[in-house]
């Protein structure tokens, strides 16, 4: 079973591909479609609360013919956040859960879960704590609520879950760790919460397969023109699985995106 996850940073920018960056995004999306993943999870769709436009829907359907498509768009703020999942196999059930998160996080389109016979596949777009850490406290509450939700699923069936989790877990997971200890995504609180999630019975698949390999990143800041060229990145996108199915993970990695900055897609192959 092959899975891919990607923070696309706007479905519309990809479909319209009118800018150089939009063209690169469309090329990456086209390459993902050509690989025909069994499940493709997308974060930060930035769709309107009503979902995709006709043009967007037709473009995605043409790229991914025969896929079952599920959307969770933000109703808190249109064109913000949002997730999407595409599956070649129709799931038994689809859930857009309310996890009793703080603020408006439950209506920002952040989680989709597909239930299959023997496992769940879920995606998440974890809230960012913000440049001034204004949302750090709420982020901590989110992390606790999300962990409880995933544990609830895990009590029923093994879980495969992915997404932009907005945290670099260890110093190996970002280039400039010495200067970022007070930055969103690398605070002690966020890192400790991620450790607590893993300790609850889940495995970071990429780090399991590459325990000591440095400079594996999934995000490069757009504000710096040289971040991708110099590989000054962060690893903040993950595939996690229930510990009891970690042994059947056969491959995991980061897909090539050329000079495109921001997030790169990640992949997982699991024999389940």
BALOBA-1460 file (C-alpha; in Angstrom, 3 decimals):
// residues 272
<rec num="1" residu="x" x="0.000" y="0.000" z="0.000"/>
<rec num="2" residu="x" x="1.453" y="3.323" z="-1.091"/>
<rec num="3" residu="x" x="0.500" y="6.575" z="0.615"/>
<rec num="4" residu="x" x="1.529" y="10.177" z="-0.030"/>
<rec num="5" residu="x" x="0.928" y="13.259" z="2.118"/>
<rec num="6" residu="x" x="1.531" y="16.890" z="1.195"/>
<rec num="7" residu="x" x="0.888" y="20.376" z="2.462"/>
<rec num="8" residu="x" x="0.113" y="21.855" z="-0.946"/>
<rec num="9" residu="x" x="-0.382" y="25.459" z="0.228"/>
<rec num="10" residu="x" x="-3.451" y="26.138" z="-1.947"/>
<rec num="11" residu="x" x="-5.323" y="23.868" z="-4.329"/>
<rec num="12" residu="x" x="-6.271" y="26.914" z="-6.371"/>
<rec num="13" residu="x" x="-2.659" y="28.004" z="-6.898"/>
<rec num="14" residu="x" x="-1.899" y="24.520" z="-8.214"/>
<rec num="15" residu="x" x="-4.933" y="24.324" z="-10.512"/>
<rec num="16" residu="x" x="-4.447" y="27.827" z="-11.912"/>
<rec num="17" residu="x" x="-0.610" y="27.512" z="-12.069"/>
<rec num="18" residu="x" x="-0.222" y="31.048" z="-13.395"/>
<rec num="19" residu="x" x="2.998" y="31.835" z="-11.526"/>
<rec num="20" residu="x" x="6.372" y="30.104" z="-11.651"/>
<rec num="21" residu="x" x="5.720" y="28.657" z="-8.222"/>
<rec num="22" residu="x" x="2.225" y="27.608" z="-9.296"/>
<rec num="23" residu="x" x="3.731" y="25.772" z="-12.254"/>
<rec num="24" residu="x" x="6.110" y="23.932" z="-9.928"/>
<rec num="25" residu="x" x="3.235" y="23.024" z="-7.615"/>
<rec num="26" residu="x" x="1.201" y="21.705" z="-10.543"/>
<rec num="27" residu="x" x="4.171" y="19.651" z="-11.767"/>
<rec num="28" residu="x" x="4.570" y="18.050" z="-8.335"/>
<rec num="29" residu="x" x="0.839" y="17.309" z="-8.177"/>
<rec num="30" residu="x" x="0.946" y="15.783" z="-11.664"/>
<rec num="31" residu="x" x="3.860" y="13.562" z="-10.669"/>
<rec num="32" residu="x" x="1.994" y="12.391" z="-7.576"/>
<rec num="33" residu="x" x="-1.045" y="11.536" z="-9.695"/>
<rec num="34" residu="x" x="1.150" y="9.555" z="-12.104"/>
<rec num="35" residu="x" x="2.443" y="7.441" z="-9.214"/>
<rec num="36" residu="x" x="-1.160" y="6.416" z="-8.380"/>
<rec num="37" residu="x" x="-0.956" y="6.298" z="-4.587"/>
<rec num="38" residu="x" x="-3.585" y="4.261" z="-2.797"/>
<rec num="39" residu="x" x="-4.283" y="7.193" z="-0.479"/>
<rec num="40" residu="x" x="-3.214" y="10.796" z="-1.011"/>
<rec num="41" residu="x" x="-3.612" y="13.221" z="1.891"/>
<rec num="42" residu="x" x="-3.449" y="16.983" z="1.363"/>
<rec num="43" residu="x" x="-3.151" y="19.768" z="3.919"/>
<rec num="44" residu="x" x="-3.645" y="23.524" z="3.630"/>
<rec num="45" residu="x" x="-6.044" y="23.320" z="0.709"/>
<rec num="46" residu="x" x="-7.133" y="26.934" z="1.344"/>
<rec num="47" residu="x" x="-10.495" y="26.256" z="-0.256"/>
<rec num="48" residu="x" x="-13.645" y="28.254" z="0.290"/>
<rec num="49" residu="x" x="-15.996" y="26.983" z="2.990"/>
<rec num="50" residu="x" x="-18.222" y="25.661" z="0.193"/>
<rec num="51" residu="x" x="-15.420" y="23.442" z="-1.135"/>
<rec num="52" residu="x" x="-13.880" y="23.284" z="-4.592"/>
<rec num="53" residu="x" x="-15.052" y="25.345" z="-7.520"/>
<rec num="54" residu="x" x="-16.195" y="23.535" z="-10.662"/>
<rec num="55" residu="x" x="-12.837" y="24.205" z="-12.310"/>
<rec num="56" residu="x" x="-10.887" y="22.912" z="-9.309"/>
<rec num="57" residu="x" x="-13.087" y="19.841" z="-8.976"/>
<rec num="58" residu="x" x="-12.769" y="18.961" z="-12.654"/>
<rec num="59" residu="x" x="-8.983" y="19.424" z="-12.613"/>
<rec num="60" residu="x" x="-8.532" y="17.165" z="-9.566"/>
<rec num="61" residu="x" x="-10.947" y="14.550" z="-10.944"/>
<rec num="62" residu="x" x="-9.055" y="14.488" z="-14.236"/>
<rec num="63" residu="x" x="-5.718" y="14.016" z="-12.464"/>
<rec num="64" residu="x" x="-7.099" y="11.351" z="-10.119"/>
<rec num="65" residu="x" x="-9.786" y="9.453" z="-12.063"/>
<rec num="66" residu="x" x="-11.759" y="6.934" z="-10.059"/>
<rec num="67" residu="x" x="-10.586" y="8.234" z="-6.689"/>
<rec num="68" residu="x" x="-12.983" y="8.857" z="-3.824"/>
<rec num="69" residu="x" x="-12.438" y="12.462" z="-2.727"/>
<rec num="70" residu="x" x="-13.183" y="13.902" z="0.714"/>
<rec num="71" residu="x" x="-12.863" y="17.526" z="1.812"/>
<rec num="72" residu="x" x="-12.827" y="19.290" z="5.149"/>
<rec num="73" residu="x" x="-12.751" y="23.033" z="4.566"/>
<rec num="74" residu="x" x="-12.523" y="25.750" z="7.179"/>
<rec num="75" residu="x" x="-15.800" y="27.400" z="8.127"/>
<rec num="76" residu="x" x="-14.046" y="29.611" z="10.673"/>
<rec num="77" residu="x" x="-12.370" y="31.547" z="7.896"/>
<rec num="78" residu="x" x="-12.896" y="30.924" z="4.204"/>
<rec num="79" residu="x" x="-9.760" y="30.172" z="2.188"/>
<rec num="80" residu="x" x="-7.812" y="29.155" z="5.290"/>
<rec num="81" residu="x" x="-6.363" y="25.820" z="6.393"/>
<rec num="82" residu="x" x="-8.344" y="22.797" z="5.151"/>
<rec num="83" residu="x" x="-7.615" y="19.162" z="4.346"/>
<rec num="84" residu="x" x="-8.449" y="16.692" z="1.585"/>
<rec num="85" residu="x" x="-8.080" y="12.949" z="1.159"/>
<rec num="86" residu="x" x="-8.209" y="10.934" z="-2.049"/>
<rec num="87" residu="x" x="-8.522" y="7.157" z="-1.907"/>
<rec num="88" residu="x" x="-8.537" y="4.544" z="-4.640"/>
<rec num="89" residu="x" x="-10.548" y="2.253" z="-2.350"/>
<rec num="90" residu="x" x="-13.842" y="3.443" z="-0.922"/>
<rec num="91" residu="x" x="-13.543" y="3.487" z="2.872"/>
<rec num="92" residu="x" x="-16.073" y="1.964" z="5.238"/>
<rec num="93" residu="x" x="-16.550" y="5.308" z="6.903"/>
<rec num="94" residu="x" x="-15.268" y="8.883" z="6.716"/>
<rec num="95" residu="x" x="-14.966" y="11.109" z="9.766"/>
<rec num="96" residu="x" x="-14.409" y="14.846" z="10.155"/>
<rec num="97" residu="x" x="-14.000" y="14.809" z="13.917"/>
<rec num="98" residu="x" x="-14.640" y="17.425" z="16.535"/>
<rec num="99" residu="x" x="-11.923" y="16.800" z="19.119"/>
<rec num="100" residu="x" x="-12.967" y="19.556" z="21.557"/>
<rec num="101" residu="x" x="-10.026" y="21.690" z="20.525"/>
<rec num="102" residu="x" x="-9.727" y="25.301" z="21.723"/>
<rec num="103" residu="x" x="-10.550" y="28.511" z="19.892"/>
<rec num="104" residu="x" x="-11.950" y="27.822" z="16.385"/>
<rec num="105" residu="x" x="-9.593" y="24.913" z="15.680"/>
<rec num="106" residu="x" x="-12.395" y="22.338" z="15.380"/>
<rec num="107" residu="x" x="-13.973" y="24.230" z="12.488"/>
<rec num="108" residu="x" x="-10.772" y="24.992" z="10.603"/>
<rec num="109" residu="x" x="-10.895" y="21.788" z="8.516"/>
<rec num="110" residu="x" x="-7.901" y="20.149" z="10.153"/>
<rec num="111" residu="x" x="-8.616" y="16.392" z="10.348"/>
<rec num="112" residu="x" x="-10.039" y="13.713" z="8.041"/>
<rec num="113" residu="x" x="-10.083" y="10.020" z="8.973"/>
<rec num="114" residu="x" x="-10.858" y="7.130" z="6.635"/>
<rec num="115" residu="x" x="-11.814" y="3.793" z="8.151"/>
<rec num="116" residu="x" x="-10.947" y="0.570" z="6.340"/>
<rec num="117" residu="x" x="-11.441" y="-3.061" z="7.342"/>
<rec num="118" residu="x" x="-8.281" y="-3.466" z="9.376"/>
<rec num="119" residu="x" x="-6.910" y="0.030" z="9.937"/>
<rec num="120" residu="x" x="-7.548" y="3.765" z="9.873"/>
<rec num="121" residu="x" x="-5.816" y="6.295" z="7.610"/>
<rec num="122" residu="x" x="-5.992" y="9.850" z="8.923"/>
<rec num="123" residu="x" x="-4.509" y="13.211" z="8.040"/>
<rec num="124" residu="x" x="-3.993" y="16.321" z="10.133"/>
<rec num="125" residu="x" x="-2.981" y="19.925" z="9.618"/>
<rec num="126" residu="x" x="-1.742" y="20.918" z="13.060"/>
<rec num="127" residu="x" x="-2.274" y="24.568" z="14.043"/>
<rec num="128" residu="x" x="0.815" y="26.773" z="13.898"/>
<rec num="129" residu="x" x="1.697" y="28.530" z="17.154"/>
<rec num="130" residu="x" x="2.344" y="31.759" z="15.243"/>
<rec num="131" residu="x" x="5.388" y="33.961" z="14.722"/>
<rec num="132" residu="x" x="4.933" y="35.586" z="18.149"/>
<rec num="133" residu="x" x="3.756" y="32.301" z="19.765"/>
<rec num="134" residu="x" x="0.344" y="33.888" z="20.340"/>
<rec num="135" residu="x" x="-1.339" y="30.527" z="19.804"/>
<rec num="136" residu="x" x="1.184" y="28.401" z="21.734"/>
<rec num="137" residu="x" x="-1.094" y="27.792" z="24.714"/>
<rec num="138" residu="x" x="-4.004" y="26.817" z="22.458"/>
<rec num="139" residu="x" x="-1.612" y="24.659" z="20.436"/>
<rec num="140" residu="x" x="-0.773" y="22.721" z="23.597"/>
<rec num="141" residu="x" x="-4.468" y="22.083" z="24.220"/>
<rec num="142" residu="x" x="-4.827" y="20.962" z="20.604"/>
<rec num="143" residu="x" x="-1.918" y="18.522" z="20.955"/>
<rec num="144" residu="x" x="-3.529" y="16.932" z="24.020"/>
<rec num="145" residu="x" x="-6.947" y="16.676" z="22.358"/>
<rec num="146" residu="x" x="-5.481" y="15.287" z="19.136"/>
<rec num="147" residu="x" x="-3.450" y="12.676" z="20.980"/>
<rec num="148" residu="x" x="-6.595" y="11.542" z="22.820"/>
<rec num="149" residu="x" x="-8.412" y="11.253" z="19.489"/>
<rec num="150" residu="x" x="-5.678" y="9.170" z="17.854"/>
<rec num="151" residu="x" x="-5.476" y="6.939" z="20.936"/>
<rec num="152" residu="x" x="-9.228" y="6.408" z="20.702"/>
<rec num="153" residu="x" x="-8.850" y="5.232" z="17.108"/>
<rec num="154" residu="x" x="-5.847" y="3.072" z="18.009"/>
<rec num="155" residu="x" x="-7.868" y="1.270" z="20.666"/>
<rec num="156" residu="x" x="-10.082" y="-0.039" z="17.842"/>
<rec num="157" residu="x" x="-7.692" y="-0.588" z="14.922"/>
<rec num="158" residu="x" x="-4.109" y="0.364" z="13.985"/>
<rec num="159" residu="x" x="-3.731" y="3.910" z="12.681"/>
<rec num="160" residu="x" x="-1.656" y="5.338" z="9.832"/>
<rec num="161" residu="x" x="-1.661" y="9.112" z="10.143"/>
<rec num="162" residu="x" x="0.179" y="11.873" z="8.372"/>
<rec num="163" residu="x" x="0.345" y="15.568" z="7.867"/>
<rec num="164" residu="x" x="1.962" y="18.889" z="8.503"/>
<rec num="165" residu="x" x="2.375" y="18.564" z="12.265"/>
<rec num="166" residu="x" x="4.167" y="21.889" z="12.604"/>
<rec num="167" residu="x" x="6.945" y="20.634" z="14.866"/>
<rec num="168" residu="x" x="10.550" y="19.649" z="14.326"/>
<rec num="169" residu="x" x="10.885" y="16.957" z="16.975"/>
<rec num="170" residu="x" x="14.636" y="16.803" z="17.577"/>
<rec num="171" residu="x" x="17.670" y="18.926" z="16.759"/>
<rec num="172" residu="x" x="18.422" y="16.598" z="13.832"/>
<rec num="173" residu="x" x="15.103" y="17.682" z="12.305"/>
<rec num="174" residu="x" x="16.117" y="21.237" z="11.383"/>
<rec num="175" residu="x" x="19.230" y="22.855" z="10.038"/>
<rec num="176" residu="x" x="19.534" y="25.852" z="12.354"/>
<rec num="177" residu="x" x="18.401" y="24.386" z="15.657"/>
<rec num="178" residu="x" x="20.649" y="26.596" z="17.816"/>
<rec num="179" residu="x" x="18.845" y="29.785" z="16.811"/>
<rec num="180" residu="x" x="15.281" y="28.426" z="16.776"/>
<rec num="181" residu="x" x="14.570" y="27.218" z="20.319"/>
<rec num="182" residu="x" x="12.015" y="29.988" z="20.788"/>
<rec num="183" residu="x" x="10.535" y="29.715" z="17.306"/>
<rec num="184" residu="x" x="7.121" y="28.262" z="16.513"/>
<rec num="185" residu="x" x="7.577" y="24.598" z="15.699"/>
<rec num="186" residu="x" x="10.654" y="24.114" z="17.877"/>
<rec num="187" residu="x" x="9.610" y="25.263" z="21.341"/>
<rec num="188" residu="x" x="10.143" y="22.861" z="24.219"/>
<rec num="189" residu="x" x="6.386" y="22.591" z="24.654"/>
<rec num="190" residu="x" x="5.708" y="21.524" z="21.077"/>
<rec num="191" residu="x" x="8.598" y="19.069" z="21.043"/>
<rec num="192" residu="x" x="7.583" y="17.565" z="24.392"/>
<rec num="193" residu="x" x="3.988" y="17.149" z="23.217"/>
<rec num="194" residu="x" x="5.235" y="15.299" z="20.132"/>
<rec num="195" residu="x" x="7.345" y="13.034" z="22.338"/>
<rec num="196" residu="x" x="4.245" y="12.338" z="24.431"/>
<rec num="197" residu="x" x="2.348" y="11.410" z="21.262"/>
<rec num="198" residu="x" x="5.020" y="8.926" z="20.232"/>
<rec num="199" residu="x" x="5.182" y="7.514" z="23.766"/>
<rec num="200" residu="x" x="1.435" y="6.856" z="23.570"/>
<rec num="201" residu="x" x="2.161" y="4.018" z="21.147"/>
<rec num="202" residu="x" x="3.129" y="5.494" z="17.786"/>
<rec num="203" residu="x" x="6.209" y="5.387" z="15.539"/>
<rec num="204" residu="x" x="7.827" y="8.126" z="13.467"/>
<rec num="205" residu="x" x="8.386" y="6.004" z="10.362"/>
<rec num="206" residu="x" x="11.059" y="8.100" z="8.665"/>
<rec num="207" residu="x" x="13.173" y="8.378" z="11.777"/>
<rec num="208" residu="x" x="12.683" y="4.651" z="12.442"/>
<rec num="209" residu="x" x="14.297" y="3.911" z="9.094"/>
<rec num="210" residu="x" x="16.849" y="6.740" z="9.265"/>
<rec num="211" residu="x" x="17.661" y="7.080" z="12.974"/>
<rec num="212" residu="x" x="20.838" y="9.120" z="12.625"/>
<rec num="213" residu="x" x="20.610" y="10.565" z="9.116"/>
<rec num="214" residu="x" x="20.836" y="14.377" z="9.190"/>
<rec num="215" residu="x" x="19.497" y="16.936" z="6.741"/>
<rec num="216" residu="x" x="16.276" y="15.123" z="5.824"/>
<rec num="217" residu="x" x="13.807" y="17.990" z="5.651"/>
<rec num="218" residu="x" x="10.262" y="18.539" z="4.384"/>
<rec num="219" residu="x" x="9.927" y="22.341" z="4.526"/>
<rec num="220" residu="x" x="12.069" y="25.253" z="3.395"/>
<rec num="221" residu="x" x="11.090" y="28.851" z="4.152"/>
<rec num="222" residu="x" x="9.923" y="30.827" z="1.135"/>
<rec num="223" residu="x" x="11.125" y="34.064" z="2.722"/>
<rec num="224" residu="x" x="14.725" y="32.963" z="2.182"/>
<rec num="225" residu="x" x="15.676" y="32.665" z="-1.476"/>
<rec num="226" residu="x" x="18.503" y="30.251" z="-0.668"/>
<rec num="227" residu="x" x="16.778" y="27.970" z="1.855"/>
<rec num="228" residu="x" x="16.236" y="25.148" z="-0.650"/>
<rec num="229" residu="x" x="19.568" y="25.596" z="-2.419"/>
<rec num="230" residu="x" x="21.389" y="25.431" z="0.923"/>
<rec num="231" residu="x" x="19.020" y="22.792" z="2.318"/>
<rec num="232" residu="x" x="18.295" y="25.011" z="5.322"/>
<rec num="233" residu="x" x="15.109" y="23.188" z="6.136"/>
<rec num="234" residu="x" x="12.872" y="21.714" z="8.805"/>
<rec num="235" residu="x" x="11.249" y="18.266" z="9.033"/>
<rec num="236" residu="x" x="7.723" y="19.066" z="10.167"/>
<rec num="237" residu="x" x="5.707" y="16.632" z="8.006"/>
<rec num="238" residu="x" x="5.340" y="13.061" z="9.236"/>
<rec num="239" residu="x" x="3.917" y="9.613" z="8.666"/>
<rec num="240" residu="x" x="3.224" y="8.049" z="12.043"/>
<rec num="241" residu="x" x="1.835" y="4.561" z="12.589"/>
<rec num="242" residu="x" x="0.667" y="2.498" z="15.534"/>
<rec num="243" residu="x" x="3.660" y="0.751" z="17.062"/>
<rec num="244" residu="x" x="2.173" y="-2.673" z="16.381"/>
<rec num="245" residu="x" x="2.288" y="-2.173" z="12.603"/>
<rec num="246" residu="x" x="5.666" y="-0.400" z="12.415"/>
<rec num="247" residu="x" x="7.366" y="-3.669" z="11.432"/>
<rec num="248" residu="x" x="5.376" y="-3.828" z="8.172"/>
<rec num="249" residu="x" x="6.554" y="-0.403" z="6.983"/>
<rec num="250" residu="x" x="8.806" y="-1.099" z="4.002"/>
<rec num="251" residu="x" x="9.724" y="2.389" z="2.823"/>
<rec num="252" residu="x" x="9.294" y="6.045" z="3.679"/>
<rec num="253" residu="x" x="10.804" y="9.225" z="2.323"/>
<rec num="254" residu="x" x="10.550" y="12.782" z="1.017"/>
<rec num="255" residu="x" x="9.632" y="13.330" z="-2.630"/>
<rec num="256" residu="x" x="11.729" y="15.532" z="-4.877"/>
<rec num="257" residu="x" x="10.309" y="18.987" z="-5.669"/>
<rec num="258" residu="x" x="13.237" y="20.629" z="-7.427"/>
<rec num="259" residu="x" x="13.655" y="24.307" z="-6.604"/>
<rec num="260" residu="x" x="10.150" y="24.653" z="-5.133"/>
<rec num="261" residu="x" x="10.315" y="25.911" z="-1.560"/>
<rec num="262" residu="x" x="7.717" y="25.431" z="1.193"/>
<rec num="263" residu="x" x="6.617" y="21.823" z="1.856"/>
<rec num="264" residu="x" x="7.636" y="18.686" z="-0.022"/>
<rec num="265" residu="x" x="5.372" y="15.619" z="-0.178"/>
<rec num="266" residu="x" x="6.243" y="12.609" z="1.960"/>
<rec num="267" residu="x" x="5.600" y="8.959" z="1.164"/>
<rec num="268" residu="x" x="4.986" y="5.697" z="2.973"/>
<rec num="269" residu="x" x="4.866" y="2.149" z="1.700"/>
<rec num="270" residu="x" x="3.392" y="-0.335" z="4.146"/>
<rec num="271" residu="x" x="2.530" y="-4.003" z="3.720"/>
<rec num="272" residu="x" x="-0.870" y="-4.039" z="5.317"/>
